[in-house]
Amino acid sequence: MVILVHPPVTKPSEPPAGIARLAGALRCHGVPCTLVDANLEGLLFLMNRPQAATDTWTRRALKNLPHSLSSLKDRGTYAVPDRYKRAVLDIQRVLEQSALHAGVSVGLVDYRDGELSPVRSADLLRAAECPEANPFFPYFQERLSVLLEGDSSLPVVGFSLNYLSQALCTFAMIGFLRREFPNLPLVLGGGLITSWVRRPGWRSPFGGLVDHLVAGPGEGPLFEILGMDASGNGQAPPDYAGLPLGDYLSPGFILPYSGSSGCHWRRCAFCPERGEGNPYLPVPTTRIVSDLRAYAGETRPALIHLLDNALRPSLLEALAENPPGAPWYGFTRAGRQLADFDYCLALKESGCVMLKLGMESGDQAVLDRMQKGLSLNTVSKVLKNLQRAGISAYVYLLFGTPPENLARARRTLAFVVRHRAAIRFLNLAIFNLPIGAADGEALQTRRFYAGDLSLYTDFVHPEGWDRRHIRQFLEREFKKAPAVASILRHHPPHFTSNHAPFFGMDGSGR
């Protein structure tokens, strides 16, 4: 028996793909498996337990909570952006107020403790030593105890830790299990664990608390832990059975599916995938097409979320030729394929409703020095083609990279203004230098986060374009440009790209 846990806090809009992928491999080999989305269950627990309201907004948010939750499951809400935003912000308000007594700020996508940091191993160990201090403790104490006390065998419990917002809660749950069930084998894996284990000079500080740390895809290591043959375990599709598919905060079931791990491009400067040595492992295209069509027929998803770091060209071609049977979206490169309007139209007809594009900069010199392999002329054609085809463009911009300066950032602003009609959504981020990035050896670095588990380091920008100046530019100039402000008003609060596709779909799901 294996119990796989997805800890708080992440966006509660769709089921967790990581533990579903492991469940598919285990069940295919006859291993009983229970999935626990402690994130969704825990957030609903916090929202629905009694709490006092000391201000008008909180009283209103608590009163309207059932309606707000049901609104996010209603497609009609997404046709009225103000109604959608009010529902999301009211839910966020209830969550924020639910844990203030514990000195913790909980939200739909984040978890902040006033005393403990997720990038300090000593603080994670403190969270494990005092699980009662965690606001989710009453929930996971009962949930995990019921699962374990009714089982005469000694199951393996695995935690999928992907984001810093999950770290403190994950270790609180592990600490509770280690205290109450001291002989229970505990496994810890996921994207964040992979990044930690592959940091330069890594030495695990979690010995005695966690039995197994798993970096990279977990199927093989999990089978080895169970004493089983690990060969052929990656051929099973993910299995979402046992998860509360009707409870997620979205207008229908969103099916997450990963067609690869790693990145097929792997050339960008300062790329964490390259720095960590993560290989590119694609699922065969024929199997992806088969899996998606089977899932669409069985589960009737409202949306398919393709999780790949970048959808490879051959997969996009296969989807255009073999529509999966449901609306879909994912992240891809703004390459030459998409500069062909007929190709974009074929993607639209296959069900594509949104593409996320990592443009990063509107200055060609920055793109070239970052080895993005993008031409702004091509990006311009891609954006216009997507707009004509009816596919929403969700564009990612990254400010503060080593080759950028104020003049080049202003060229990015000018590019966005010129293409404002073709950009539906914008994601703005400030560059963080990954620890151990080979491309960063020439930069003068300094501590970024005060923690031994930090994945990033600060650096002296060669152009003097430091974070303070970048923030000033973004707040005082970039965001205040009327064209940019108009785009940002469309941005779904908190759920961001996970809900964005629904704002570009009509009632038929196209």
C-alpha positions in Angstrom: 0.0 0.0 0.0 1.3 3.4 -1.0 -0.2 6.8 0.1 0.8 9.8 -2.0 0.2 13.3 -0.6 0.1 16.6 -2.4 0.7 19.2 0.4 -0.6 22.8 0.8 -0.3 25.4 -0.7 -0.7 25.5 -4.5 -3.4 26.7 -6.8 -6.5 24.6 -6.1 -7.8 24.7 -9.7 -6.9 21.2 -10.9 -5.7 17.9 -9.6 -2.0 17.3 -8.9 -0.3 15.7 -11.9 2.7 14.4 -10.0 1.0 12.0 -7.7 -1.4 11.0 -10.4 1.5 10.0 -12.6 3.0 7.9 -9.8 -0.4 6.3 -9.2 -0.7 5.3 -12.8 2.6 3.5 -12.7 1.8 1.8 -9.3 -1.7 0.7 -10.2 -0.6 -0.6 -13.5 1.7 -3.0 -11.6 -1.0 -4.0 -9.1 0.2 -1.8 -6.2 -2.7 -0.4 -4.2 -2.4 3.4 -4.0 -4.3 6.2 -2.2 -4.1 9.8 -3.4 -4.5 12.7 -1.0 -4.8 16.2 -2.3 -4.1 17.8 1.1 -3.8 21.1 -0.6 -7.5 21.3 -1.8 -8.8 19.5 1.3 -6.8 21.7 3.6 -7.7 25.0 2.0 -11.4 24.0 2.1 -11.0 23.0 5.8 -9.5 26.4 6.6 -12.2 28.3 4.7 -15.1 26.4 6.3 -14.1 26.4 10.0 -15.7 29.1 12.2 -13.8 32.3 12.4 -14.5 35.8 13.7 -14.8 38.8 11.4 -13.5 42.1 12.6 -14.0 44.2 9.4 -16.7 44.7 6.8 -14.8 43.0 4.0 -14.2 39.8 6.0 -17.8 39.7 7.1 -19.0 40.0 3.5 -16.5 37.5 2.3 -17.5 34.9 4.9 -21.2 35.4 4.2 -20.7 35.0 0.5 -18.2 32.2 0.7 -20.5 29.4 -0.6 -21.6 31.6 -3.5 -18.0 32.6 -4.3 -16.8 29.0 -4.4 -19.7 27.9 -6.6 -19.1 31.0 -8.8 -15.6 29.7 -9.8 -17.2 26.5 -11.0 -19.7 28.4 -13.2 -18.6 29.1 -16.7 -20.8 32.2 -16.8 -18.7 33.9 -14.1 -15.7 34.0 -16.5 -17.8 36.1 -18.9 -18.1 38.8 -16.3 -14.5 39.6 -15.1 -15.5 41.8 -12.3 -17.7 39.1 -10.8 -14.9 36.6 -11.2 -12.3 38.9 -9.5 -14.7 39.6 -6.6 -15.2 35.9 -6.0 -11.5 35.1 -6.0 -10.5 38.1 -3.8 -13.3 37.2 -1.3 -12.0 33.6 -1.1 -8.5 34.9 -0.7 -9.7 37.2 2.1 -11.3 34.3 4.0 -8.1 32.3 3.8 -5.9 35.2 4.8 -7.9 35.8 8.0 -8.2 32.0 8.8 -4.6 31.7 10.0 -3.7 35.1 11.4 -3.9 33.7 14.9 -1.0 31.4 14.1 1.1 34.2 12.7 0.7 32.7 9.2 -0.6 34.2 6.0 -2.4 31.6 3.9 -3.6 32.3 0.4 -4.8 30.5 -2.7 -1.3 30.2 -3.9 1.0 31.1 -1.0 2.0 30.3 2.6 4.0 32.7 4.6 5.1 32.2 8.2 6.2 35.2 10.2 9.0 33.2 11.9 9.9 30.3 9.7 11.4 30.4 6.2 11.1 27.6 3.6 14.7 28.2 2.4 16.2 27.5 5.8 16.6 23.8 6.7 16.6 24.6 10.4 13.2 26.2 10.0 11.8 23.2 8.1 13.1 21.0 10.9 11.4 23.3 13.5 8.1 22.9 11.5 8.5 19.2 11.8 9.2 19.4 15.5 6.1 21.5 16.2 3.4 20.3 13.7 0.6 21.6 16.0 1.7 25.2 15.2 0.7 24.7 11.6 -2.8 26.0 10.8 -3.6 22.9 8.8 -2.7 20.6 11.8 -6.3 19.7 12.8 -7.0 18.7 9.2 -4.0 16.6 8.5 -3.9 15.0 12.0 -7.3 13.5 11.5 -7.0 12.8 7.8 -3.7 10.9 8.0 -4.5 9.2 11.2 -7.7 7.7 9.8 -5.8 6.5 6.7 -3.1 4.8 8.7 -4.8 3.5 11.8 -7.2 1.4 9.7 -4.4 -0.3 7.9 -2.7 -3.4 9.5 0.2 -3.2 7.0 3.0 -0.7 7.0 2.4 1.5 4.0 4.9 3.8 2.3 3.9 7.5 2.4 5.2 9.8 -0.3 5.1 13.6 -0.4 5.3 15.6 -3.6 7.0 18.9 -2.8 7.2 21.2 -5.9 7.0 24.7 -4.6 8.4 26.7 -1.7 4.8 27.5 -0.7 4.4 23.8 0.2 7.6 23.3 2.1 6.7 24.3 5.7 3.4 22.4 5.5 5.1 19.4 4.1 7.6 19.2 6.9 4.8 19.8 9.5 3.0 16.7 8.1 6.2 14.7 8.0 7.0 15.6 11.6 3.5 14.5 12.7 3.8 11.2 11.0 7.3 10.6 12.3 6.2 11.2 15.8 2.9 9.2 15.7 4.0 6.4 13.4 7.8 6.2 13.9 8.4 3.1 11.7 6.5 4.5 8.8 8.7 4.7 5.6 8.6 8.3 4.4 9.5 9.4 0.9 10.0 13.0 -0.3 10.2 13.9 -3.9 9.0 16.5 -6.4 10.4 19.5 -8.3 11.7 21.4 -5.4 13.4 18.4 -3.9 15.0 17.8 -7.3 16.4 21.3 -7.3 17.7 21.1 -3.8 19.4 17.7 -4.3 21.1 19.0 -7.4 22.4 22.2 -5.8 26.3 22.4 -5.8 27.6 20.8 -2.6 24.3 19.3 -1.5 24.3 17.4 1.8 20.8 16.4 3.1 19.9 18.0 6.5 16.9 15.7 6.8 18.4 12.4 7.8 16.4 10.6 10.5 13.3 12.5 9.5 12.9 11.4 5.8 13.9 7.9 4.7 14.2 8.6 1.0 14.8 11.8 -1.0 14.0 11.3 -4.7 15.3 13.7 -7.4 13.8 13.6 -10.8 11.0 11.3 -12.1 9.9 9.3 -9.1 8.5 6.1 -10.7 11.8 4.2 -10.8 13.0 5.1 -7.3 9.6 4.4 -5.8 9.5 0.9 -7.4 13.0 0.2 -6.0 11.9 1.4 -2.5 9.1 -1.1 -2.8 11.5 -3.9 -3.8 9.9 -4.2 -7.3 11.3 -4.4 -10.8 11.6 -0.7 -12.0 11.7 -1.5 -15.7 8.8 -0.5 -17.8 7.1 1.5 -15.1 7.0 4.7 -17.1 4.6 3.4 -19.7 1.4 3.8 -17.7 -0.7 7.0 -18.2 -1.5 9.1 -15.1 -4.4 7.9 -13.0 -6.6 10.5 -11.2 -9.0 8.0 -9.6 -9.7 8.8 -6.0 -9.1 12.5 -6.2 -12.1 14.8 -5.7 -12.4 15.9 -9.3 -15.6 17.8 -8.8 -14.3 20.0 -6.0 -11.5 22.0 -7.7 -12.1 25.7 -8.1 -12.6 25.7 -11.9 -15.6 25.5 -14.2 -15.2 21.8 -14.9 -12.5 19.2 -14.6 -9.1 20.5 -15.8 -6.9 17.6 -17.0 -3.2 18.2 -16.4 -0.9 16.1 -18.6 2.9 16.1 -19.0 4.3 15.1 -22.4 7.9 15.4 -21.2 10.2 16.3 -18.4 13.0 18.7 -18.9 13.2 21.1 -21.8 13.8 20.3 -25.5 15.5 23.6 -26.2 18.1 23.6 -23.3 20.2 26.5 -24.7 19.0 29.5 -22.8 21.6 31.3 -20.7 21.2 30.8 -17.0 18.7 28.0 -17.5 17.9 26.1 -14.3 17.3 22.9 -16.3 20.8 22.9 -17.7 22.3 24.0 -14.3 20.7 21.1 -12.5 21.6 18.6 -15.3 18.0 17.6 -15.9 17.7 15.4 -19.0 15.0 15.9 -21.6 12.7 12.9 -21.4 9.8 13.1 -23.9 6.8 10.8 -23.8 6.3 9.2 -27.3 4.0 11.5 -29.4 1.8 8.6 -30.4 1.2 7.7 -26.8 0.4 11.3 -25.8 -2.2 11.5 -28.6 -3.7 8.2 -27.5 -3.7 9.1 -23.8 -5.4 12.5 -24.4 -8.1 11.1 -26.6 -8.8 8.4 -24.1 -9.0 10.8 -21.2 -11.2 13.2 -23.1 -13.6 10.4 -23.9 -13.7 9.1 -20.3 -13.7 12.3 -18.2 -15.0 15.0 -20.6 -12.6 17.6 -19.3 -13.5 21.3 -19.6 -9.8 21.9 -20.4 -6.6 20.0 -20.9 -3.5 21.6 -19.4 -0.3 20.5 -21.1 2.4 20.9 -18.5 5.6 20.6 -20.6 8.3 23.3 -20.1 7.9 23.9 -23.8 5.7 21.9 -26.1 8.0 20.4 -28.8 7.1 21.2 -32.5 6.4 17.5 -33.3 3.8 17.4 -30.5 2.1 20.5 -31.7 1.9 19.1 -35.2 0.5 15.8 -33.8 -2.2 17.7 -31.9 -3.1 19.7 -35.0 -3.6 16.5 -36.9 -5.2 14.5 -34.1 -7.3 16.8 -31.9 -7.5 15.5 -28.4 -11.3 16.1 -28.1 -11.3 18.9 -25.6 -10.0 22.5 -25.4 -6.3 22.6 -24.5 -3.4 25.0 -23.7 0.3 24.9 -22.9 3.7 26.6 -23.0 5.6 26.7 -26.2 8.3 28.7 -28.0 7.3 31.4 -30.5 9.1 29.6 -33.3 8.8 29.5 -37.1 5.9 27.0 -37.1 3.6 29.5 -35.5 4.6 32.2 -38.0 2.4 30.2 -40.5 -1.2 31.4 -40.1 -2.7 28.2 -41.5 -0.7 26.2 -38.9 -2.1 28.4 -36.1 -5.6 27.9 -37.5 -5.1 24.2 -37.5 -4.1 24.4 -33.8 -7.2 26.4 -33.1 -9.4 23.9 -34.8 -7.8 21.1 -32.8 -9.0 22.8 -29.6 -6.1 25.1 -28.7 -7.5 28.1 -26.8 -4.3 29.6 -25.4 -0.5 29.4 -25.8 1.9 30.6 -23.2 5.0 32.2 -24.8 8.3 32.9 -23.1 9.3 36.0 -25.0 11.3 37.4 -22.1 12.4 40.6 -23.9 11.4 42.9 -26.7 15.0 43.8 -27.5 16.8 41.6 -30.0 20.2 42.0 -28.5 19.0 40.7 -25.1 17.4 37.7 -26.8 20.5 36.9 -28.7 22.8 37.2 -25.6 20.4 35.0 -23.6 20.5 32.4 -26.4 16.7 32.3 -26.7 16.8 31.4 -30.3 14.0 33.9 -31.0 13.6 36.6 -33.7 11.4 39.5 -32.8 10.2 39.6 -36.4 9.0 36.0 -36.0 7.5 36.7 -32.5 5.6 39.6 -34.1 4.2 37.3 -36.8 3.3 34.7 -34.2 1.4 37.1 -32.0 -0.6 38.4 -35.0 -1.3 34.9 -36.3 -2.6 33.7 -32.9 -4.8 36.7 -32.6 -6.3 36.1 -36.1 -6.8 32.4 -35.4 -8.5 33.1 -32.1 -5.9 31.7 -29.7 -5.1 33.8 -26.6 -1.4 34.7 -26.2 -0.2 34.7 -22.6 3.2 36.4 -22.8 6.0 36.1 -20.2 8.5 38.9 -19.8 11.7 38.8 -17.7 13.4 42.0 -16.6 16.8 42.4 -15.1 18.8 39.8 -17.1 22.5 40.6 -17.3 22.4 41.9 -20.9 19.4 44.2 -20.2 19.4 47.9 -19.2 16.9 50.7 -19.0 17.0 51.5 -22.7 16.5 47.8 -23.6 13.7 47.5 -21.1 12.0 50.4 -22.8 12.3 48.6 -26.1 10.3 45.8 -24.5 7.7 48.3 -23.5 7.5 49.6 -27.0 7.2 46.1 -28.4 4.3 45.4 -26.1 2.6 48.6 -27.0 2.9 47.9 -30.7 1.4 44.4 -30.2 -1.2 45.3 -27.5 -4.1 44.0 -29.6 -2.5 40.6 -29.9 -1.3 40.1 -26.3 -4.2 38.9 -24.1 -2.3 38.3 -20.9 1.1 39.4 -19.5 3.3 37.9 -16.8 6.0 40.2 -15.5 9.0 38.8 -13.5 12.3 40.0 -12.3 15.3 37.8 -13.2 16.8 35.6 -10.4 20.3 34.1 -11.0 20.3 30.3 -10.3 23.0 29.2 -7.9 25.6 27.3 -9.8 24.6 28.6 -13.2 27.6 28.2 -15.5 26.7 31.3 -17.4 26.9 33.3 -14.1 30.6 32.6 -13.4 31.6 36.0 -14.7 29.1 37.9 -12.5 29.9 39.2 -9.0 27.4 37.4 -6.8 26.0 38.1 -3.3 23.5 36.5 -1.0 19.9 36.7 -2.1 17.9 34.8 0.5 19.3 34.1 4.0 18.9 30.4 3.8 20.9 27.3 3.0 18.3 26.0 0.7 18.0 29.1 -1.5 18.1 28.2 -5.3 19.1 31.7 -6.3 21.8 34.3 -5.6 21.8 38.0 -6.1 24.4 39.6 -8.4 26.0 42.9 -9.3 24.3 43.8 -12.6 27.0 44.7 -15.2 24.7 47.5 -16.5 23.9 48.9 -13.0 20.3 47.7 -13.6 19.6 46.5 -10.1 16.3 45.2 -8.6 15.4 48.6 -7.1 15.7 50.4 -10.4 13.8 47.5 -12.2 10.9 47.7 -9.8 10.7 51.5 -10.2 10.6 51.1 -14.0 7.9 48.5 -13.8 5.7 50.4 -11.4 6.2 54.0 -12.6 6.6 53.5 -16.3 5.8 50.0 -17.7 2.6 49.2 -15.9 1.3 52.8 -16.2 1.5 52.8 -20.0 -2.2 52.7 -21.1 -1.7 49.8 -23.4 0.0 47.7 -20.7 -2.5 48.7 -18.0 -5.3 47.6 -20.3 -3.7 44.1 -20.7 -3.0 43.8 -17.0 -6.6 44.5 -16.1 -7.5 41.2 -17.8 -5.1 39.2 -15.6 -6.9 36.6 -13.3 -5.8 37.3 -9.8 -4.0 34.5 -8.0 -5.1 31.7 -10.4 -3.3 33.6 -13.3 -2.6 31.2 -16.3 -4.6 28.3 -14.8 -7.9 30.2 -15.3 -6.9 32.5 -18.1 -8.0 30.1 -20.9 -11.6 30.3 -19.7 -11.7 34.0 -20.5 -11.0 33.3 -24.2 -13.5 30.5 -24.6 -17.1 30.9 -25.7 -19.9 28.8 -24.4 -19.1 25.9 -26.7 -15.6 25.6 -25.1 -13.8 27.0 -28.1 
